[in-house]
Amino acid sequence: MANIKQADEINKLKEKLSKIILEYDNLRLVECVNIENYYMVNFGYIECKIYKYYIEYLKLKEKLKLIQYYINLKIKFNLEEIENSIEEDFAEYNKEFEKKIDDLNKAIDFVQADKLSDEDQSEIKKFYYKIIKKLHPDINPNASEKEKELLDFAIKAYKNGDVEKIRSIYYLIIENKYDDNYLIENFDDTKNKLLNMIKNFEDKIFIIKSSYPYTMKKYLYNENLKQEKIIDLNITLKRYKDVVDQMKDEISNRLDEMNE
């Protein structure tokens, strides 16, 4: 009787761990990917413009600094050489801006791509959950290299929304009758290990839900927050535009003073 009760308790912990691993993988492989791409489509264009003006502000600030330096020392300077030097110094900023634009374009392509139906989403999640219970090394520490390889294939298929591959892997597991039971040599040790793994995945899930991009989720599903975010971004954009215009005027004034 004791062995039956212990086996039942271990199986319940394995069941809980399987569900938590599924939640963790769904968060990092699917939900956060969706959140990040939809966030980019909704707000990325404005954020890219803000970053562009931010770079321009930094360049103009450096330009003004150098011009004033030469003016103070009464040294002649070549404005084009100064500008070329600044462009070289800000090459990494320019690359980062190009990457942001590239990420935005990829997000647009992602959002416009065909998505799984609700039925397919439900099916892929169901099969993936069963695969985790069979193959995940945290649940089955005696998993073979072949089983670990199959799990890697399943993770990639789940990330890519490949229903057919997930289904094939599942039926391959069933056909080969992989056993998800392993010898429990020490009940307390096994129980503690499972409890620790559950806690570990719960902590990982907490970190994901406390970090970008998950924290941006609220702006996608609450229209009021979404509009507030857009307003805030546009305010920031205008501030940078105004500062850039002020810097340009100041540089122009310095050059005019020098030529008088």
C-alpha positions, 0 to 999 in steps of 0.5 A, spaced: 500 500 500 505 504 501 509 503 495 502 504 491 501 511 495 508 513 494 508 511 486 501 515 486 504 521 489 510 521 484 506 521 478 502 527 481 508 531 481 511 528 475 504 531 472 505 537 475 512 538 473 510 536 465 504 542 466 509 547 468 514 545 463 509 546 458 507 553 460 514 555 461 516 553 453 509 556 451 511 562 454 518 563 451 517 559 445 510 562 443 507 567 447 513 572 448 515 571 441 508 573 439 508 579 444 514 582 441 512 581 434 506 585 435 509 590 440 514 591 434 508 592 429 504 597 434 510 601 437 516 599 433 515 605 428 515 610 433 521 607 437 525 607 431 524 614 429 525 616 436 532 612 436 534 616 429 533 622 432 536 620 439 543 618 434 542 625 431 542 629 437 548 625 440 552 627 433 550 634 433 552 635 440 559 632 438 559 637 432 557 643 436 562 641 442 568 640 436 566 647 433 566 650 439 573 647 441 576 650 435 573 657 435 575 657 442 582 656 440 582 660 434 584 654 429 581 653 422 577 647 421 574 643 415 566 642 417 566 636 412 572 632 416 568 633 422 562 630 420 566 624 417 569 623 423 563 623 427 560 618 422 565 614 423 565 614 431 557 613 431 558 607 426 555 602 431 549 607 433 548 607 425 548 599 425 543 598 431 538 603 428 539 598 421 538 592 426 531 596 429 529 597 422 530 590 420 527 587 426 521 591 425 520 589 418 521 582 420 515 583 425 511 585 420 512 579 416 511 575 422 504 578 423 502 578 416 504 570 416 499 565 416 497 563 423 495 556 426 487 555 427 485 555 434 484 547 432 491 546 430 494 550 436 490 546 441 492 540 437 500 542 437 499 543 445 496 537 447 501 533 443 507 537 445 505 536 453 504 528 452 511 528 448 514 532 454 511 527 459 515 522 455 521 525 453 523 531 458 530 529 462 527 533 468 521 528 468 525 522 465 532 522 468 534 515 464 532 518 457 536 515 452 540 520 447 535 518 441 529 520 446 533 527 447 534 528 440 527 527 439 525 532 444 530 537 441 526 536 434 519 537 438 521 543 441 523 546 434 517 544 431 513 547 437 516 553 436 515 553 429 508 551 429 509 545 425 503 540 427 505 535 422 512 534 425 509 534 432 504 529 431 509 524 427 514 525 433 508 523 438 506 517 434 513 515 433 514 515 441 507 511 442 509 506 437 516 505 440 512 504 447 517 509 450 516 508 458 515 514 462 516 510 468 523 510 472 526 506 478 524 509 484 530 507 488 529 512 494 522 515 494 524 522 499 530 523 494 526 523 488 520 527 491 525 532 493 528 532 486 521 533 483 519 539 488 526 542 486 525 542 479 518 544 480 520 550 484 526 552 479 521 552 473 516 556 477 522 561 478 523 561 471 516 563 469 516 568 474 522 571 471 519 571 464 513 574 466 517 580 470 521 581 464 521 584 456 517 582 452 512 579 457 511 586 460 509 589 454 503 584 453 498 589 457 499 594 451 497 589 446 490 587 450 488 594 453 486 599 448 486 605 453 493 603 455 495 602 448 493 609 446 497 612 452 503 608 450 502 611 443 501 618 446 507 618 450 512 615 445 510 621 440 511 626 446 518 623 447 519 623 439 517 631 439 522 632 445 527 629 441 525 633 434 525 640 438 532 638 441 535 636 434 532 643 431 535 647 437 542 644 436 542 645 429 540 652 430 546 653 435 551 650 430 548 655 425 549 661 430 556 658 431 558 658 424 555 665 423 559 668 428 565 665 426 564 668 419 563 675 421 
